[in-house]
Amino acid sequence: MWITVVSLAAWCWLLLCQGFFWRTDVRLPPRREPREWPSVCVVVPARDEAAVLPASLPSLLAQEYPGRAEVFLVDDGSTDGTGELARQLSRRHGGLPLTVGSPGEPPAGWTGKLWAMRYGIGLARPRDPEFLLLTDADIAHAPDSLRELVAAARTGGFDVVSQMARLRVESPWERLVVPAFVYFFAQLYPFRRIGRRGSHTAAAAGGCVLLRTSMAERARIPDAIRHAVIDDVALARAVKGAGGHVWLGLADRVDSVRPYPRLHDLWRMVSRSAYAQLRHDPLLLLGTVAGLALVYLVPPAALVAGAAAGGTATAALGATAWAVMAGTYLPMLRYYRQPLWLAPLLPFTAFLYLLMTVDSAVQHYRGRGAAWKGRTYARPDTVTDEG
């Protein structure tokens, strides 16, 4: 019963004191159009992305941006014709100018995406852009996406404006796992705290990051974070560390088109970097497992055990904690337009994430490290996020 009391207390604290992480109303901040639109260069690292480019790249080329804008797609050693497909899509759809380049294999000490990003920023440098839009090859943007991002950055004086793209939720496993992914991310990095000046909470969503070029130079991005297996939180921390102002929120019309139809696909997406988020620290791993169990698994277990053993108080406390948990999950399910009956299943989803995290640690100690697109990064990283 006392363990259940602690679990319920934890949920009361999360509900009221963790930046209202469960709310989904943090969208692009108030903005007005500037008198003169600054120049922007869009950098798209892409490795073996031929399957998703037809659904994403045309949306970038079709941006309705009043100022000067150009797209630089960096073909990071693809073997599926990503670079040539990008050129074909540009010829077919027109729109913003497209440059396709390839940096070669990354040197020691660099992750592939950040090496590609560095190459793309180098291609953009002669254009002297005021902003860089760093976006992934699987992200589709509404026609006014770039315009709205720049207006928000200029109006609010932000050095980073990042939107967490709405991930695909079509398969049964995506419906179960994906909204929880964003929910857990917001729990770790409450969006309201990120945008508050003076707050030490820093995060971004790598699929859509508008970065002021002068701040990129001051914060030495991407060189300062070249070891990061997952770069977005590392980028935000570097910017805040250099005195910059960061904003992160949920997107309305920025969407990921990458499918994760099977549990195996989602498992691989999470486990490839979960242990890196814990800095490859066994004590942090144990604390995370214990914390997940206390917060997410104890309430339903207490309800079932209390009801079976006649422990009315334990069952009531467990039911209350479970109800608070499910209630905080409802806004995220509404954001993803998912049925609300999924909310009570959050303990099961959390248990899956617990297993994914443990599996990530197992893979690390087997010497496999974080793997993505045919590359393995075995080196421990001190500035990464969950990816």
C-alpha positions in Angstrom: 0.0 0.0 0.0 2.8 2.4 0.8 4.5 1.8 -2.5 1.1 2.7 -4.1 0.9 5.9 -2.0 4.4 6.9 -3.4 3.2 6.1 -6.9 0.1 8.3 -6.5 2.2 11.1 -5.0 4.5 10.9 -8.0 1.5 11.3 -10.3 0.2 14.3 -8.4 3.6 15.9 -8.7 3.8 15.1 -12.5 0.3 16.5 -13.0 1.0 19.8 -11.3 4.7 20.4 -11.1 6.3 19.1 -14.3 5.6 22.0 -16.5 2.1 20.8 -17.4 3.9 18.5 -19.8 0.7 16.6 -20.6 -1.0 19.6 -22.3 -0.7 19.8 -26.1 -1.4 23.5 -26.6 2.2 24.6 -27.1 2.2 25.4 -30.8 4.0 28.1 -32.8 4.2 31.3 -30.6 2.5 34.6 -31.7 4.2 36.0 -34.8 3.9 38.7 -37.3 5.4 39.0 -40.8 8.7 40.9 -41.0 9.0 43.9 -43.3 11.8 42.1 -45.1 12.0 38.4 -45.3 15.5 37.0 -44.5 17.3 34.5 -46.6 17.0 30.8 -45.6 18.9 27.7 -46.6 17.3 24.3 -46.0 19.7 21.5 -45.2 18.4 17.9 -45.6 20.8 15.1 -44.6 19.6 11.9 -46.4 20.9 8.4 -46.2 19.0 5.7 -48.2 15.8 7.7 -48.2 14.5 6.9 -51.7 11.3 5.3 -50.2 10.2 8.5 -48.4 11.6 11.3 -50.6 8.6 11.4 -53.1 6.3 12.2 -50.2 8.6 14.7 -48.5 11.0 16.6 -50.8 8.3 18.1 -53.1 6.8 19.7 -50.0 10.1 21.5 -49.3 10.5 22.6 -52.9 6.9 24.0 -52.9 7.4 26.3 -50.0 5.6 29.6 -50.4 8.3 31.8 -48.9 8.5 35.5 -49.8 12.3 35.8 -49.3 15.2 33.9 -50.8 15.3 30.2 -50.0 17.3 27.3 -51.3 17.4 23.6 -50.5 20.6 21.6 -50.0 20.1 17.8 -49.9 23.2 15.9 -48.6 23.3 12.4 -50.0 25.1 10.7 -47.1 26.5 7.6 -48.8 23.2 6.2 -50.0 23.0 3.0 -52.0 19.4 3.3 -53.2 19.8 6.3 -55.6 18.6 8.9 -53.1 20.7 11.7 -54.7 19.5 11.0 -58.3 15.9 10.7 -57.2 16.1 14.1 -55.5 17.3 15.6 -58.8 14.5 14.0 -60.7 11.9 15.2 -58.2 13.3 18.7 -58.5 13.1 18.6 -62.3 9.6 17.3 -62.1 8.1 19.6 -59.4 10.2 22.7 -59.8 10.0 25.2 -56.9 12.9 26.2 -54.7 16.4 25.7 -56.2 17.9 22.3 -55.1 21.6 21.4 -54.7 22.5 17.8 -54.1 26.0 17.0 -52.7 27.8 14.1 -51.0 30.4 14.5 -48.3 31.9 11.0 -48.3 32.2 8.9 -45.2 32.4 10.7 -41.9 35.8 10.9 -40.2 36.5 9.3 -36.8 34.6 11.1 -34.0 31.6 12.2 -36.2 28.2 10.6 -36.5 27.0 10.4 -40.1 24.1 12.8 -39.8 26.1 15.5 -38.2 28.9 15.1 -40.8 26.3 15.5 -43.5 24.8 18.5 -41.7 28.2 20.1 -41.5 28.7 19.5 -45.3 25.3 21.0 -46.1 25.9 24.1 -43.9 29.2 24.5 -45.8 27.4 24.4 -49.1 24.9 27.1 -47.8 27.5 29.4 -46.3 28.3 31.3 -49.6 24.6 32.4 -49.7 25.0 34.1 -46.3 21.6 33.0 -45.0 20.2 34.5 -41.8 18.5 31.2 -40.9 19.1 27.5 -41.5 16.3 25.0 -41.6 17.6 21.6 -40.6 15.0 19.0 -41.5 15.0 15.3 -42.0 14.4 13.6 -45.3 11.2 12.0 -44.0 9.5 15.2 -43.0 6.7 16.7 -45.1 6.0 20.5 -44.6 2.9 22.4 -45.3 3.4 25.1 -48.0 3.6 27.9 -45.4 5.8 26.0 -42.9 9.0 27.9 -43.6 7.2 31.2 -43.6 5.6 30.6 -40.2 8.8 29.3 -38.7 10.8 32.4 -39.8 8.0 34.8 -38.6 8.0 33.1 -35.2 11.8 33.3 -34.9 11.9 37.0 -35.9 8.9 38.0 -33.7 10.0 36.2 -30.6 13.8 36.7 -31.0 14.4 33.0 -30.9 17.7 31.5 -32.0 16.0 28.1 -32.5 12.4 27.4 -33.4 11.7 23.7 -33.5 8.5 21.7 -34.1 8.0 18.1 -33.2 6.6 16.7 -36.4 3.4 14.7 -36.1 4.5 11.0 -36.5 2.7 8.5 -38.5 0.0 6.5 -36.7 -1.7 4.1 -39.0 -0.7 0.5 -38.0 -2.0 -0.9 -34.7 1.5 -0.8 -33.2 2.0 2.8 -34.3 -1.3 3.7 -32.6 -0.1 2.1 -29.4 3.5 3.2 -29.2 3.9 6.5 -31.2 1.7 8.9 -29.1 3.4 7.6 -26.0 6.8 8.4 -27.5 5.9 12.1 -27.7 4.2 12.0 -24.3 7.3 10.6 -22.7 9.5 13.1 -24.5 7.4 16.0 -23.2 7.5 14.5 -19.7 11.3 14.6 -19.8 11.5 18.0 -21.6 8.4 20.1 -20.8 7.9 22.4 -23.7 6.8 25.3 -21.6 10.1 25.3 -19.7 12.2 25.0 -22.9 10.9 28.3 -24.3 11.3 30.2 -21.0 14.2 32.5 -20.8 16.6 31.5 -18.0 15.3 27.9 -17.9 18.0 25.2 -18.1 15.6 22.8 -19.9 16.8 22.4 -23.5 15.5 20.2 -26.3 14.6 20.3 -29.9 13.0 17.9 -32.4 15.6 17.1 -35.1 13.0 16.7 -37.9 12.3 20.5 -38.0 14.8 22.9 -36.5 15.1 26.5 -37.7 18.5 27.8 -36.5 19.8 31.3 -36.6 23.1 31.1 -38.6 25.0 33.5 -36.3 24.0 31.3 -33.3 25.2 28.2 -35.1 28.6 29.9 -35.5 28.7 31.1 -31.9 27.6 27.6 -30.5 30.0 25.8 -33.0 27.2 23.7 -34.4 27.6 21.0 -35.5 31.3 20.6 -34.5 30.6 21.0 -30.8 28.1 18.1 -30.9 29.8 15.9 -33.5 29.8 12.8 -31.2 26.0 12.9 -30.6 24.2 9.8 -31.7 21.0 11.8 -31.7 21.6 15.5 -32.3 18.5 17.5 -31.4 18.7 17.8 -27.6 22.5 18.2 -28.0 21.9 21.1 -30.4 19.5 22.8 -28.1 21.8 22.5 -25.2 24.7 23.9 -27.2 22.5 26.9 -28.2 21.3 27.6 -24.6 24.9 27.2 -23.4 25.9 29.9 -25.8 23.2 32.2 -24.4 20.6 31.5 -27.1 16.8 31.4 -26.9 15.2 28.1 -27.8 11.5 27.3 -28.5 10.0 23.8 -29.0 6.4 22.8 -29.5 4.1 20.5 -31.3 3.5 20.8 -35.1 0.1 21.3 -36.8 1.2 20.8 -40.4 4.7 19.3 -40.3 4.4 15.5 -40.6 6.8 12.5 -40.6 6.0 10.1 -43.5 8.3 7.4 -42.3 6.3 4.2 -41.5 6.9 2.0 -38.5 4.3 -0.7 -39.2 5.7 -3.5 -37.0 6.7 -3.6 -33.3 10.2 -4.6 -34.5 10.5 -1.3 -36.4 9.4 0.8 -33.4 11.6 -1.3 -31.0 14.6 -0.7 -33.2 13.9 3.1 -33.4 13.8 3.4 -29.6 16.4 0.9 -28.5 19.1 2.1 -30.9 19.8 5.2 -28.7 17.8 4.8 -25.4 20.9 3.8 -23.4 22.9 6.6 -24.9 20.3 9.0 -23.4 21.2 7.5 -20.1 24.9 8.2 -20.8 25.6 4.5 -20.8 25.4 4.6 -17.0 24.3 1.4 -15.3 23.1 3.3 -12.2 20.9 5.6 -14.4 19.6 2.5 -16.1 18.6 0.9 -12.8 17.0 4.2 -11.7 15.1 4.5 -14.9 13.7 0.9 -14.7 12.7 1.4 -11.1 11.1 4.8 -11.9 9.1 3.4 -14.8 8.0 0.5 -12.7 7.0 2.8 -9.8 5.1 5.3 -11.9 3.5 3.2 -14.6 3.4 -0.4 -13.4 2.5 -0.1 -9.7 -1.0 1.5 -10.2 -2.6 -1.3 -12.2 -0.7 -3.9 -10.2 -2.0 -2.4 -7.0 -5.5 -2.3 -8.3 -5.5 -6.0 -9.3 -3.6 -7.2 -6.2 -5.7 -5.1 -3.9 -9.0 -6.3 -5.4 -7.8 -9.9 -5.3 -6.6 -9.8 -1.7 -9.4 -7.6 -0.4 -7.2 -4.6 0.2 -9.7 -1.9 -0.5 -7.4 1.0 0.3 -4.6 -0.4 -1.9 -7.0 -1.0 -4.8 -8.5 2.5 -4.4 -5.1 4.2 -4.4 -4.0 2.1 -7.5 -7.2 3.0 -9.3 -6.7 6.7 -8.5 -3.1 6.8 -9.7 -4.1 4.9 -12.9 -6.9 7.3 -13.5 -4.6 10.3 -13.2 -2.1 8.6 -15.5 -4.8 8.0 -18.1 -6.2 11.5 -17.8 -2.8 13.1 -18.5 -2.5 10.9 -21.6 -5.9 11.9 -23.1 -4.7 15.3 -24.7 -1.9 13.5 -26.6 -4.3 10.9 -27.9 -6.6 13.7 -29.0 -3.7 15.4 -30.7 -3.0 12.2 -32.7 -6.7 11.7 -33.3 -6.6 8.3 -31.7 -9.4 6.6 -29.7 -9.5 7.6 -26.0 -9.8 4.0 -24.9 -6.1 3.6 -25.5 -5.4 5.8 -22.4 -5.7 3.0 -19.9 -3.2 0.9 -21.9 -0.4 3.4 -21.1 1.1 1.0 -18.4 1.5 -1.7 -21.1 3.1 0.7 -23.5 5.4 2.0 -20.7 6.4 -1.6 -20.0 7.4 -2.0 -23.7 9.6 1.1 -23.4 11.2 -0.3 -20.3 12.1 -3.5 -22.2 13.4 -1.4 -25.1 15.6 0.5 -22.8 17.0 -2.6 -21.2 17.5 -4.1 -24.7 19.4 -1.0 -25.7 21.8 -1.5 -22.7 22.2 -5.2 -23.6 23.1 -4.3 -27.2 25.7 -1.8 -25.9 27.4 -4.3 -23.6 27.5 -6.8 -26.5 29.6 -4.3 -28.4 27.0 -3.4 -31.0 26.4 0.2 -29.9 23.8 2.5 -31.4 23.1 1.4 -35.0 21.3 3.3 -37.8 21.3 3.0 -41.6 24.2 0.5 -41.7 26.4 2.4 -39.3 27.2 1.5 -35.7 28.3 4.1 -33.1 29.9 2.3 -30.1 31.4 5.3 -28.4 29.5 6.5 -25.3 28.0 9.9 -25.8 27.4 12.4 -23.1 25.0 14.7 -25.0 22.2 12.8 -26.7 18.5 12.3 -26.4 16.2 9.4 -27.0 16.0 9.9 -30.7 
